[in-house]
Amino acid sequence: MNKETALKIFRQSKALLDGHFLLTSGLHSPQYFQCAKVLQYPQYAELLCREIANHFRHDNIDLVISPAIGGIVAGQEVARLLDCRAIFAERQNNTMTLRRGFELLEGENVLAVEDVVTTGGSLSEIIELASAQNTEIKGAGFLVDRSGGKATFGCPRFAVFEMQVTTYQPEKCPLCDQKIPLIKPGSRSLNAMQGK
């Protein structure tokens, strides 16, 4: 899939937003990818996730693991396309943990899947979690790479769509200086916050 096609899908589904956003990483940005908006359409979810599945198809993936909550739908769809098991890790006491009876089996070929990567923190955590169980990490796949290719995971990586999006440290954010309201649209908090 070329960049123009992917961008068109994100724009049509209103998954690419413009404004003043607080990212999970703590950085501020004038753009935000809300992948849940594109993944609500099964035809788009299949089309985008097929790119990840096809990239790792020859790695004999046994399990797809994703971070909750953003990566769950993408991970499930990639696993469906690869005909393998899908689980997710969720934050408990600020640490990614397996709950709900999910388990990783020693020697399993694991693919980590996320919706959006900026710093790669959540994806790195689940890769570490899986590695600690003596699984074979075959790669990291994600729908959107906001890092411009800078986020690395010690394994092969693949992004359906890469875009270098401007980010600011909170204390140096020109959008805050302009008093543009700061919004946290992700899954951790839906409350809007006022800028400085």
C-alpha positions as a Markdown table, in Angstrom:
| # | Residue | x | y | z |
|---|---|---|---|---|
| 1 | Met | 0.0 | 0.0 | 0.0 |
| 2 | Asn | 1.4 | 3.4 | -0.9 |
| 3 | Lys | 1.5 | 6.4 | 1.4 |
| 4 | Glu | -1.2 | 8.3 | -0.6 |
| 5 | Thr | -3.7 | 5.4 | -0.3 |
| 6 | Ala | -3.0 | 4.9 | 3.4 |
| 7 | Leu | -3.4 | 8.7 | 4.0 |
| 8 | Lys | -6.6 | 8.8 | 2.1 |
| 9 | Ile | -8.1 | 6.0 | 4.3 |
| 10 | Phe | -7.0 | 7.8 | 7.5 |
| 11 | Arg | -8.5 | 11.1 | 6.3 |
| 12 | Gln | -11.8 | 9.5 | 5.0 |
| 13 | Ser | -12.3 | 7.8 | 8.3 |
| 14 | Lys | -11.4 | 11.0 | 10.2 |
| 15 | Ala | -8.6 | 9.1 | 12.0 |
| 16 | Leu | -6.1 | 11.8 | 11.4 |
| 17 | Leu | -7.0 | 14.9 | 13.5 |
| 18 | Asp | -5.6 | 18.4 | 13.6 |
| 19 | Gly | -5.4 | 20.5 | 16.8 |
| 20 | His | -3.4 | 20.5 | 20.0 |
| 21 | Phe | -2.9 | 17.1 | 21.5 |
| 22 | Leu | -1.3 | 15.5 | 24.5 |
| 23 | Leu | 0.3 | 12.2 | 23.4 |
| 24 | Thr | 0.8 | 9.1 | 25.6 |
| 25 | Ser | 4.5 | 9.9 | 25.6 |
| 26 | Gly | 3.8 | 13.3 | 27.3 |
| 27 | Leu | 4.7 | 15.2 | 24.2 |
| 28 | His | 2.4 | 17.7 | 22.5 |
| 29 | Ser | 1.5 | 17.6 | 18.8 |
| 30 | Pro | -0.6 | 19.5 | 16.3 |
| 31 | Gln | -1.7 | 16.2 | 14.8 |
| 32 | Tyr | -3.1 | 13.0 | 16.3 |
| 33 | Phe | -3.8 | 9.6 | 14.8 |
| 34 | Gln | -7.0 | 8.1 | 16.4 |
| 35 | Cys | -6.7 | 4.6 | 14.8 |
| 36 | Ala | -9.9 | 3.5 | 16.5 |
| 37 | Lys | -11.7 | 5.7 | 14.0 |
| 38 | Val | -10.3 | 3.8 | 11.0 |
| 39 | Leu | -10.5 | 0.4 | 12.7 |
| 40 | Gln | -14.3 | 0.8 | 13.3 |
| 41 | Tyr | -14.6 | 0.0 | 9.6 |
| 42 | Pro | -13.9 | -3.8 | 9.1 |
| 43 | Gln | -13.0 | -3.3 | 5.5 |
| 44 | Tyr | -10.3 | -0.7 | 6.4 |
| 45 | Ala | -9.1 | -2.8 | 9.4 |
| 46 | Glu | -8.6 | -5.8 | 7.1 |
| 47 | Leu | -6.9 | -3.8 | 4.4 |
| 48 | Leu | -4.4 | -2.1 | 6.7 |
| 49 | Cys | -3.8 | -5.2 | 8.9 |
| 50 | Arg | -3.2 | -7.4 | 5.9 |
| 51 | Glu | -0.1 | -5.3 | 5.2 |
| 52 | Ile | 1.3 | -6.3 | 8.5 |
| 53 | Ala | 0.2 | -9.9 | 8.2 |
| 54 | Asn | 1.7 | -10.2 | 4.8 |
| 55 | His | 5.0 | -8.7 | 5.9 |
| 56 | Phe | 5.4 | -11.4 | 8.6 |
| 57 | Arg | 3.6 | -14.2 | 6.9 |
| 58 | His | 6.7 | -16.4 | 6.5 |
| 59 | Asp | 7.8 | -16.1 | 10.1 |
| 60 | Asn | 5.5 | -18.9 | 11.3 |
| 61 | Ile | 3.8 | -16.6 | 13.9 |
| 62 | Asp | 2.1 | -18.6 | 16.7 |
| 63 | Leu | 0.9 | -15.6 | 18.7 |
| 64 | Val | 0.1 | -11.9 | 18.2 |
| 65 | Ile | 0.4 | -9.7 | 21.4 |
| 66 | Ser | -0.8 | -6.2 | 21.6 |
| 67 | Pro | -0.9 | -3.5 | 24.3 |
| 68 | Ala | -4.4 | -2.5 | 25.6 |
| 69 | Ile | -6.3 | -0.7 | 24.6 |
| 70 | Gly | -5.3 | 0.8 | 21.3 |
| 71 | Gly | -3.5 | -2.2 | 19.9 |
| 72 | Ile | -6.3 | -4.8 | 20.6 |
| 73 | Val | -8.3 | -4.5 | 17.4 |
| 74 | Ala | -5.2 | -4.3 | 15.1 |
| 75 | Gly | -3.7 | -7.3 | 16.9 |
| 76 | Gln | -6.8 | -9.4 | 16.7 |
| 77 | Glu | -7.2 | -8.6 | 13.0 |
| 78 | Val | -3.5 | -9.4 | 12.2 |
| 79 | Ala | -3.9 | -12.7 | 14.2 |
| 80 | Arg | -7.0 | -13.6 | 12.2 |
| 81 | Leu | -5.2 | -13.0 | 8.9 |
| 82 | Leu | -2.3 | -15.1 | 10.1 |
| 83 | Asp | -4.6 | -17.8 | 11.6 |
| 84 | Cys | -3.0 | -17.7 | 15.0 |
| 85 | Arg | -3.8 | -16.8 | 18.6 |
| 86 | Ala | -4.1 | -13.2 | 19.8 |
| 87 | Ile | -3.7 | -11.8 | 23.3 |
| 88 | Phe | -3.2 | -8.4 | 24.9 |
| 89 | Ala | -1.3 | -7.0 | 27.8 |
| 90 | Glu | -2.8 | -4.2 | 30.0 |
| 91 | Arg | -1.4 | -1.7 | 32.4 |
| 92 | Gln | -1.7 | -2.6 | 36.1 |
| 93 | Asn | 0.2 | -0.5 | 38.6 |
| 94 | Asn | 1.8 | 1.3 | 35.7 |
| 95 | Thr | 3.3 | -2.0 | 34.3 |
| 96 | Met | 2.2 | -4.0 | 31.3 |
| 97 | Thr | 0.9 | -7.3 | 32.6 |
| 98 | Leu | -0.9 | -10.3 | 31.2 |
| 99 | Arg | -4.3 | -10.8 | 32.9 |
| 100 | Arg | -7.5 | -12.6 | 32.0 |
| 101 | Gly | -5.8 | -16.0 | 32.0 |
| 102 | Phe | -3.6 | -15.0 | 29.0 |
| 103 | Glu | -0.2 | -16.8 | 28.8 |
| 104 | Leu | 2.9 | -16.9 | 26.7 |
| 105 | Leu | 4.4 | -20.3 | 25.9 |
| 106 | Glu | 8.1 | -20.9 | 25.8 |
| 107 | Gly | 9.4 | -21.1 | 22.2 |
| 108 | Glu | 6.3 | -19.5 | 20.6 |
| 109 | Asn | 7.0 | -17.2 | 17.6 |
| 110 | Val | 5.5 | -13.9 | 18.7 |
| 111 | Leu | 4.6 | -10.8 | 16.7 |
| 112 | Ala | 3.9 | -7.6 | 18.7 |
| 113 | Val | 1.3 | -5.4 | 17.1 |
| 114 | Glu | 0.3 | -1.8 | 17.9 |
| 115 | Asp | -1.9 | 0.8 | 16.3 |
| 116 | Val | 0.3 | 4.0 | 16.6 |
| 117 | Val | 4.0 | 4.3 | 17.6 |
| 118 | Thr | 5.5 | 7.6 | 18.6 |
| 119 | Thr | 8.2 | 6.7 | 21.1 |
| 120 | Gly | 7.4 | 3.0 | 21.1 |
| 121 | Gly | 7.2 | 2.7 | 24.9 |
| 122 | Ser | 4.1 | 0.4 | 25.1 |
| 123 | Leu | 5.3 | -1.8 | 22.3 |
| 124 | Ser | 8.8 | -2.1 | 23.9 |
| 125 | Glu | 7.1 | -3.1 | 27.2 |
| 126 | Ile | 5.1 | -5.9 | 25.7 |
| 127 | Ile | 8.2 | -7.1 | 23.7 |
| 128 | Glu | 10.1 | -7.3 | 27.0 |
| 129 | Leu | 7.2 | -9.1 | 28.6 |
| 130 | Ala | 7.1 | -11.7 | 25.9 |
| 131 | Ser | 10.9 | -12.1 | 25.8 |
| 132 | Ala | 11.0 | -12.7 | 29.6 |
| 133 | Gln | 8.9 | -15.8 | 28.9 |
| 134 | Asn | 11.5 | -17.2 | 26.4 |
| 135 | Thr | 9.4 | -16.6 | 23.3 |
| 136 | Glu | 10.9 | -15.9 | 19.9 |
| 137 | Ile | 10.1 | -12.3 | 19.0 |
| 138 | Lys | 9.8 | -12.3 | 15.3 |
| 139 | Gly | 8.9 | -8.6 | 14.8 |
| 140 | Ala | 6.9 | -5.5 | 15.6 |
| 141 | Gly | 4.2 | -4.3 | 13.3 |
| 142 | Phe | 2.1 | -1.2 | 13.6 |
| 143 | Leu | -0.4 | 0.8 | 11.5 |
| 144 | Val | 1.2 | 4.2 | 12.0 |
| 145 | Asp | 4.8 | 5.2 | 12.7 |
| 146 | Arg | 4.9 | 8.7 | 14.0 |
| 147 | Ser | 8.6 | 8.4 | 14.9 |
| 148 | Gly | 9.9 | 8.8 | 11.4 |
| 149 | Gly | 11.6 | 5.4 | 11.8 |
| 150 | Lys | 13.4 | 6.3 | 15.0 |
| 151 | Ala | 11.5 | 3.9 | 17.3 |
| 152 | Thr | 13.3 | 0.6 | 17.3 |
| 153 | Phe | 12.6 | -2.6 | 19.2 |
| 154 | Gly | 15.6 | -4.9 | 18.7 |
| 155 | Cys | 13.7 | -7.0 | 16.2 |
| 156 | Pro | 12.4 | -6.5 | 12.6 |
| 157 | Arg | 9.8 | -3.7 | 12.4 |
| 158 | Phe | 7.1 | -2.8 | 9.9 |
| 159 | Ala | 4.8 | 0.1 | 9.6 |
| 160 | Val | 1.9 | 0.4 | 7.2 |
| 161 | Phe | 2.2 | 4.2 | 7.2 |
| 162 | Glu | 5.1 | 6.3 | 8.3 |
| 163 | Met | 4.8 | 10.0 | 8.9 |
| 164 | Gln | 7.1 | 12.4 | 10.8 |
| 165 | Val | 4.6 | 14.4 | 12.9 |
| 166 | Thr | 5.8 | 17.4 | 14.8 |
| 167 | Thr | 6.0 | 17.0 | 18.5 |
| 168 | Tyr | 7.0 | 19.5 | 21.3 |
| 169 | Gln | 8.2 | 19.2 | 24.8 |
| 170 | Pro | 5.3 | 20.6 | 27.0 |
| 171 | Glu | 7.5 | 23.5 | 28.3 |
| 172 | Lys | 8.4 | 24.5 | 24.7 |
| 173 | Cys | 5.1 | 24.1 | 23.0 |
| 174 | Pro | 4.0 | 27.0 | 20.7 |
| 175 | Leu | 0.4 | 25.7 | 20.8 |
| 176 | Cys | 0.4 | 26.1 | 24.6 |
| 177 | Asp | 1.8 | 29.7 | 24.2 |
| 178 | Gln | -1.1 | 30.4 | 21.8 |
| 179 | Lys | -3.6 | 29.2 | 24.5 |
| 180 | Ile | -5.0 | 26.5 | 22.1 |
| 181 | Pro | -6.8 | 24.0 | 24.3 |
| 182 | Leu | -4.9 | 20.8 | 24.9 |
| 183 | Ile | -6.8 | 17.6 | 24.3 |
| 184 | Lys | -5.9 | 14.0 | 25.3 |
| 185 | Pro | -8.0 | 12.0 | 22.8 |
| 186 | Gly | -6.4 | 8.6 | 23.4 |
| 187 | Ser | -7.7 | 5.7 | 25.4 |
| 188 | Arg | -6.2 | 6.6 | 28.8 |
| 189 | Ser | -8.2 | 9.8 | 29.3 |
| 190 | Leu | -10.9 | 11.4 | 27.3 |
| 191 | Asn | -11.0 | 14.7 | 29.2 |
| 192 | Ala | -9.9 | 17.8 | 27.5 |
| 193 | Met | -7.4 | 19.9 | 29.4 |
| 194 | Gln | -6.7 | 23.6 | 29.1 |
| 195 | Gly | -3.3 | 24.6 | 27.7 |
| 196 | Lys | -0.9 | 26.8 | 29.7 |
